[in-house]
C-alpha cells in the first residue's frame, strides 16, 4: 500500500489508493494503518517545508536539492518576499523572515511527532473552513497545520492583507507530498461545502462570524493583546528581549505586548533605555503615521506622555494600547497583578515576564500554544 517518491533529491512516502473502498469497509485495522502512513507522510512534508522556511528566514542562498525545491523555486520565493511590502506596508522583508524562522523552528520532526501523537488522525475527513486574519505574515498557518494533521481538509479564506505567502507554501507542501493536494483548497468569495469553521478577526468581524457561521461547529476568535509583568529584578538581556515582545511585527499581533505591569516606584526610564535599539520601527510609514497621530491627539488633549521619538508611553490601567503607544501601570503587591490578569483574562493572549512566558518569546509559540487557550486539535478530533 506504500510507494516511494524521489522528489527534488529527497525521499518521501505516499499512499496508493486504487480501488481501496471495499477493502477499507471490510478491514478497519488495515484502514487505520493507511491513515497512519498518510499522517507520517504529512509530517515528513511539513518537516521539509520547515527546512525551506528556516533557510529563507535566515536569508541563506539556495545550496542544493536537499532543501526540497529547485534553485528557481527558491529564488522566486525570495523575490516574492521582497515585493510584499508594496502590497502590504506592514510586511517588511525583516518581519516576513522573522515569521518564517518562528514557524520553521516548530516544523521539526521530533516536535511534530510529540505534539501530534497526542491526537487522533481521523479516518473520516471533513472540510474545515479557516477564515484567516492578516495582521502578521502567515498568522493563519497554525490553523492550516492543525486541520491537516488532524486528517481533515482545509478550505482557506485568506485576508486580502496576507494572501500571497500561503498559496506558495501550500504548493511546496504538495510538491513534497502530492496526495495532500486534495486536502487543500482556497476560497476568495462565498465559501460552500464546508462542515466546520475556524474564524479569526477583529471584534467587529466576530459579530459577522456569529451571524453567518454560528450554525456550524466553530471556533471564533476576536481581538486579544498581551501584557508583560516586571518585578524590577530583570537583567539587561531580559529588558532588551522585552523590546522584541513589544515591537516585533510592529506590535500588531495578539501576542504583542501592549501593556506593562510594573512594581511601585519602578523607574520607567529603565524600559526606555533598553528599547532604544528598536527605534528603526519609526521608519515604517504605516507605523510612523500611527505614532504621529496618537502623539498629536494626546498633545491636543494635554495628556501626560513619555516620548522617545518612536513610541509613546502612557500611564493607564487600560489593557490595550494603540499602535505607536505602550501603556503601563504600577502595582503594590502580587495580589493586584493577579486581580488585573483575572479581570482581563478573556482579552489577554500572553502573559510575559514574572510567572509567565520568558521575555523575548512572545512571538515564538510552541505547537501546543493554542490561540485563546482553546485546544484546536482536540476540537478538530471531536468533529
SEKOLZA-931907 format. One line per field, with one value per residue (C-alpha): x, y, z. Coordinates in pm, 1 decimal. Example, Ala and Ser with C-alpha at 12.3 -4.5 7.8 and 13.67 -1.06 7.14 Angstrom:
! residues 2
xx = [1230.0|1367.0]
yy = [-450.0|-106.0]
zz = [780.0|714.0]
//
This chain:
! residues 383
xx = [0.0|300.7|530.7|826.1|864.7|1201.9|1122.7|1386.2|1652.2|1455.2|1268.4|901.9|625.8|288.5|-23.2|-150.1|-527.9|-664.8|-998.0|-944.7|-1303.5|-1425.5|-1107.4|-1143.6|-1501.4|-1413.7|-1098.6|-1083.5|-745.8|-569.9|-769.9|-630.1|-281.5|-332.8|-428.3|-119.4|104.2|-61.8|-4.0|363.0|386.7|230.0|470.4|761.9|630.8|589.5|943.8|1071.8|868.4|1027.6|1367.7|1267.2|1123.7|1429.7|1665.6|1465.1|1420.7|1796.5|1841.5|2056.3|2119.2|1995.4|2250.3|2132.6|1829.3|1844.2|1628.3|1349.3|1293.9|1480.2|1700.0|1448.7|1160.8|1370.0|1479.8|1125.2|1006.6|1270.7|1177.2|814.5|916.6|1097.2|789.8|524.8|591.0|433.4|119.2|112.3|333.4|345.1|500.9|863.3|1122.7|1263.7|926.3|845.5|1176.4|1116.3|777.8|939.7|1202.2|940.3|728.3|1024.0|1156.8|831.2|833.7|1090.8|1014.0|1052.6|832.6|564.9|569.9|547.4|268.6|52.6|87.2|-146.9|-433.3|-622.2|-586.4|-940.0|-1046.4|-1348.1|-1216.7|-1441.3|-1387.8|-1295.6|-1322.0|-1042.5|-1101.6|-765.2|-661.9|-393.3|-223.2|109.4|263.9|114.0|-87.2|-329.3|-63.7|-111.2|-479.8|-381.2|-135.9|-383.8|-657.9|-429.2|-255.5|-591.5|-676.5|-931.8|-947.8|-870.2|-1058.4|-860.6|-1019.4|-726.5|-725.9|-650.5|-365.4|-193.2|-295.4|38.7|250.5|27.2|-57.8|313.7|380.6|88.0|239.4|566.4|378.6|200.3|533.0|669.4|357.6|130.9|-167.8|-224.8|-345.2|-697.1|-699.9|-618.1|-838.8|-859.1|-1170.5|-1175.1|-1551.9|-1852.6|-1746.3|-1952.2|-1929.6|-1767.7|-1857.8|-1698.5|-1542.1|-1236.8|-1255.8|-1014.3|-1065.8|-1144.1|-1421.7|-1630.7|-1561.5|-1663.0|-2019.1|-2031.9|-1886.6|-2166.6|-2426.8|-2319.0|-2145.6|-2288.0|-2497.2|-2175.4|-1934.3|-1697.8|-1414.5|-1449.1|-1167.9|-1161.3|-914.6|-663.8|-341.0|-54.7|95.6|435.9|477.9|804.2|934.4|1241.8|1488.3|1510.6|1853.8|1967.5|1922.5|1563.0|1478.0|1630.4|1425.8|1114.0|1170.0|1114.5|793.4|665.1|789.2|806.7|557.7|517.3|306.5|18.7|-6.4|-227.9|93.2|248.2|291.2|85.6|79.8|345.9|263.3|538.0|622.6|552.1|825.7|975.4|1193.2|1027.6|1345.7|1496.9|1248.0|1317.7|1691.4|1660.9|1419.4|1627.1|1755.9|1400.8|1391.4|1400.7|1028.3|957.1|1096.1|798.3|548.9|242.2|386.6|511.0|165.1|12.2|277.2|230.1|-148.4|-154.4|106.6|-95.9|-420.0|-264.9|-80.4|-400.4|-573.0|-276.3|-233.4|87.9|315.5|667.5|814.0|1138.7|1054.6|932.8|692.8|469.0|440.5|130.0|32.2|-308.3|-473.1|-648.9|-538.4|-474.3|-279.2|-298.8|-17.9|278.7|194.7|262.3|50.2|179.7|56.0|204.9|119.2|181.1|161.5|122.6|-244.7|-310.5|-135.1|-340.3|-664.1|-575.4|-487.7|-807.3|-1019.9|-885.4|-835.4|-1070.4|-873.4|-516.1|-338.2|1.3|142.6|513.7|769.0|713.6|529.8|471.9|644.8|1015.2|1098.2|1165.6|945.4|607.9|621.3|764.9|466.8|509.3|284.3|61.1|31.0|-321.3|-487.6|-728.5|-607.7|-853.5|-705.5|-768.9|-656.8|-886.5|-1176.2|-1094.4|-1082.4|-1435.2|-1587.1]
yy = [0.0|231.7|358.3|594.6|920.0|1066.8|1438.4|1710.4|1485.1|1378.1|1058.9|1077.3|830.2|847.8|632.8|436.2|423.9|224.3|61.6|59.0|147.3|-209.6|-304.8|-15.7|-113.1|-476.8|-429.7|-136.4|-233.2|-203.5|112.2|268.2|168.6|359.2|672.2|640.8|617.6|928.1|1114.0|1020.8|1140.1|1471.6|1513.9|1443.2|1701.0|1963.4|1887.8|1955.3|2276.3|2375.9|2335.6|2578.8|2832.5|2823.3|2872.1|3161.9|3307.2|3306.6|3461.7|3172.4|3121.3|2804.8|2533.9|2207.5|1992.6|1871.6|2169.8|2011.5|2280.2|2388.2|2695.7|2873.3|2795.4|2912.5|3233.9|3313.0|3270.2|3512.3|3757.0|3742.6|3828.0|4137.4|4266.8|4212.4|4547.9|4708.2|4501.2|4546.9|4809.3|4619.1|4313.7|4418.4|4164.0|4156.7|4075.1|3807.7|3635.7|3654.2|3486.6|3215.0|3146.6|3121.6|2879.6|2684.0|2621.2|2437.8|2224.8|1974.6|1603.7|1542.5|1842.8|1747.3|1382.7|1461.7|1713.4|1526.0|1190.3|1315.4|1340.5|1114.4|1125.0|1091.3|822.6|1033.2|1371.5|1675.0|2011.1|2287.6|2646.2|2854.7|3230.0|3392.0|3730.6|3933.5|4131.4|3945.2|3718.5|3367.4|3428.7|3153.8|2889.2|2711.7|2652.5|2529.8|2285.9|2168.5|2090.4|1884.0|1697.3|1603.9|1435.3|1690.1|1901.4|2272.0|2539.7|2859.0|3203.2|3442.3|3808.0|4040.3|4170.9|3831.2|3631.6|3580.0|3356.2|3065.2|2954.6|2929.8|2736.9|2505.7|2440.1|2342.1|2107.8|1946.9|1907.3|1722.1|1506.9|1519.0|1344.5|1632.5|1841.1|1704.9|1819.5|2186.1|2445.0|2823.8|3038.6|3406.6|3450.2|3285.4|2960.8|2649.7|2283.5|2303.2|2125.2|2343.4|2686.9|2839.1|3217.6|3480.0|3853.3|4175.3|4237.9|4369.7|4060.3|3843.5|3975.5|3877.3|3535.1|3471.8|3594.5|3380.7|3074.2|3004.6|2712.4|2519.8|2370.7|2663.9|2843.1|3221.7|3449.4|3825.8|4090.6|3998.4|4151.2|4061.3|4201.3|4193.0|4175.8|4306.4|4290.5|4514.3|4224.5|4188.8|4159.9|4381.0|4088.6|4039.9|4408.1|4404.8|4094.3|4274.9|4517.3|4230.0|4132.0|4486.6|4575.4|4252.8|4281.2|4647.4|4543.4|4423.4|4065.0|3932.2|3809.0|4158.3|4326.2|4644.9|4688.9|4680.3|4596.4|4746.3|4738.5|5054.4|5317.8|5138.4|5369.2|5364.4|5505.4|5157.2|5038.5|5339.7|5277.5|4916.2|4960.5|5224.5|4952.9|4916.3|5273.4|5173.1|5093.1|5463.0|5437.6|5226.8|5470.8|5297.4|5273.1|5632.0|5755.0|5583.7|5727.9|6081.2|6061.6|5940.0|6194.2|6479.1|6366.0|6333.9|6664.9|6844.5|6687.8|6788.0|6434.5|6333.0|6119.4|5988.7|6011.3|5881.9|5971.4|5626.2|5512.3|5691.4|5560.0|5647.9|5552.5|5386.9|5071.3|5028.0|4692.3|4752.1|5049.1|5192.6|5127.7|5351.9|5358.2|5144.0|5161.0|5086.7|5090.1|5015.4|4752.1|4742.3|4365.0|4049.1|4019.2|4331.4|4170.7|3854.4|4051.2|4253.0|3940.6|3767.4|4070.7|4080.6|3705.5|3691.9|3964.8|3856.7|3620.1|3603.6|3694.6|3768.0|3801.5|3719.5|3384.7|3389.1|3328.6|3426.3|3767.8|3760.5|3458.3|3621.8|3565.3|3213.7|2997.0|2622.8|2391.8|2343.6|2716.6|2749.5|3082.2|3184.4|2880.7|2657.9|2328.5|2342.8|1984.7|1848.2|2040.2|1904.9|1549.4|1594.3|1688.5]
zz = [0.0|12.5|-257.4|-252.1|-443.5|-519.3|-545.8|-580.0|-436.6|-127.8|-43.3|54.4|131.4|-35.5|-48.8|-347.9|-342.3|-635.1|-553.0|-177.9|-86.0|-45.9|137.0|381.9|460.7|523.9|729.1|970.1|1111.2|776.5|701.0|1015.4|901.8|576.8|775.8|994.6|687.3|547.9|871.2|866.3|507.7|605.0|893.2|662.2|415.0|687.8|807.5|457.4|447.8|777.6|616.2|341.7|587.5|811.6|520.3|378.4|726.4|775.8|429.9|313.3|-58.2|-225.0|-153.5|-307.5|-378.1|-17.5|71.1|-134.6|-400.2|-712.1|-717.0|-939.1|-699.7|-406.0|-577.2|-687.6|-329.1|-204.0|-478.7|-365.6|-9.5|-133.0|-313.9|-46.4|120.3|-187.7|-133.2|243.8|401.7|730.7|564.9|551.7|447.5|801.5|956.0|697.4|758.8|1132.5|1085.1|872.4|1138.4|1411.6|1207.9|1073.8|1423.5|1504.8|1189.7|1310.5|1317.6|1689.3|1771.2|1519.9|1629.9|2001.1|1950.7|1700.0|1876.1|2147.5|1898.5|1660.6|1284.1|1154.4|908.3|811.2|697.8|697.9|531.8|775.3|654.1|803.3|784.6|846.0|978.7|802.3|1076.1|1061.9|796.3|788.5|1103.6|996.8|935.9|1269.5|1193.9|846.5|1007.6|1270.9|1021.9|800.4|1082.6|1231.6|899.8|779.4|464.4|488.2|293.1|349.4|321.5|341.5|431.3|140.8|357.1|360.6|53.3|-121.1|100.9|198.7|-158.5|-239.4|80.2|4.3|-339.5|-173.0|59.2|-235.5|-412.2|-108.9|-71.2|-382.0|-223.1|15.2|-280.7|-243.7|119.4|46.5|-120.0|-123.4|-139.5|-231.9|-246.6|-83.0|79.9|15.1|101.2|444.2|766.4|1035.4|1071.4|1238.8|1204.4|1334.1|1310.0|1493.8|1743.5|1454.4|1245.0|1538.8|1513.7|1145.2|1222.1|1469.3|1221.7|926.9|1072.1|1416.9|1282.5|1207.5|1461.4|1508.6|1678.4|1662.5|1773.9|1825.4|1942.5|2209.3|2329.4|2562.9|2881.6|3047.4|3424.2|3568.9|3927.0|3895.7|3900.3|3522.2|3364.5|3080.5|2841.6|2956.8|2912.8|2564.7|2483.4|2606.3|2318.6|2074.8|2253.9|2206.5|1857.2|1656.6|1370.4|1474.8|1772.8|1554.0|1677.3|1953.9|2115.4|2101.3|2440.5|2461.7|2838.9|3111.8|3474.0|3690.2|4062.2|4259.5|4222.2|3920.7|3711.9|3370.3|3216.9|3250.0|2989.6|2768.0|2779.2|2673.3|2383.1|2203.7|1969.8|1834.6|1706.9|1340.1|1357.4|1310.8|957.0|857.4|710.3|850.0|1199.8|1181.8|1084.3|1388.1|1616.8|1478.8|1502.2|1861.6|1965.0|1812.2|1977.6|2322.3|2297.1|2199.4|2498.4|2715.0|2842.5|3012.1|2792.8|2781.9|2431.6|2283.8|1922.3|1820.8|2094.1|2341.8|2697.3|2894.8|3247.2|3223.6|3350.5|3014.6|2877.1|2508.1|2376.2|2022.3|1774.6|1845.0|2215.7|2520.9|2834.4|3181.7|3538.9|3879.3|4138.5|4513.7|4560.0|4355.7|4451.6|4245.7|3949.8|3981.4|4001.6|3690.5|3490.8|3601.9|3517.4|3161.6|3110.8|2811.5|2631.8|2713.7|2478.8|2650.7|2989.1|2955.0|3235.4|3601.4|3630.1|3255.6|2924.4|2927.8|2788.0|2413.3|2345.0|2289.3|1912.7|1935.7|2031.1|2062.2|1863.8|2167.8|2239.7|2105.4|2033.3|2310.7|2509.8|2323.3|2207.2|1832.1|1771.8|2041.4|1889.8|1542.6|1681.0|1812.3|1475.5]
//
